[in-house]
Amino acid sequence: MNQENALQKLMVITNRKQTCRPLPEWTEELCAAGVRLIQLREKELEAAALYHLALQMRRITAHYGTKLLINDRADVALAVEADGVVIPETGFPIQVVKKINPKFLVAKSVHSIEGAKAAQEHGADFIIFGHIFETESKPALPPRGLAALKDVVQSVKIPVFAIGGITAANAKLCLEHGAFGVAVISEVASAADVTQRVQALLRALVQPAASLKSQTVKT
């Protein structure tokens, strides 16, 4: 299966503290601009509030054919019929999430080759690895860099999304070092013109002529 048809290369992750509009409205803008993969990541929300927000976002994303992943909460993902779950490095076991719903896309956030290999072994569909570049969200931690990204990509057979300090200016570098795609938060959340920023990222994510490896993600 062609990888572009399996999963788009741009994942946008929510942070309602950075957006200047309510998340459902912002989500509509993202989808209309061409985003086809969104992760709802609002860790501090209590279960009921997260459920109601996820339900609103599911209705919008379903309309556009955009995949919706829920960070950490497989119960919420199941309740709103989301497409899958993103598991933090110390989160719920992948195998258990797969038992909850075998059709879920399950991504695992990792920070090392060992973590990437373990995620693949336990059945993750893809990996999110970072942080690649300097980012204000982790000011005290040095970035892992593009060389580390390349090493992780070459250590596994499942797709890898790069995260951390990703912009339209450096996104293509991640693909050139083997990443399947990129995940962004502030690059889009803080944008005054969401459509313009999304389109700039999508233009940057045209597949390089000579990628390091061919990757696919199930639908």
Disulfide bonds with the S-S distance in Angstrom:
none
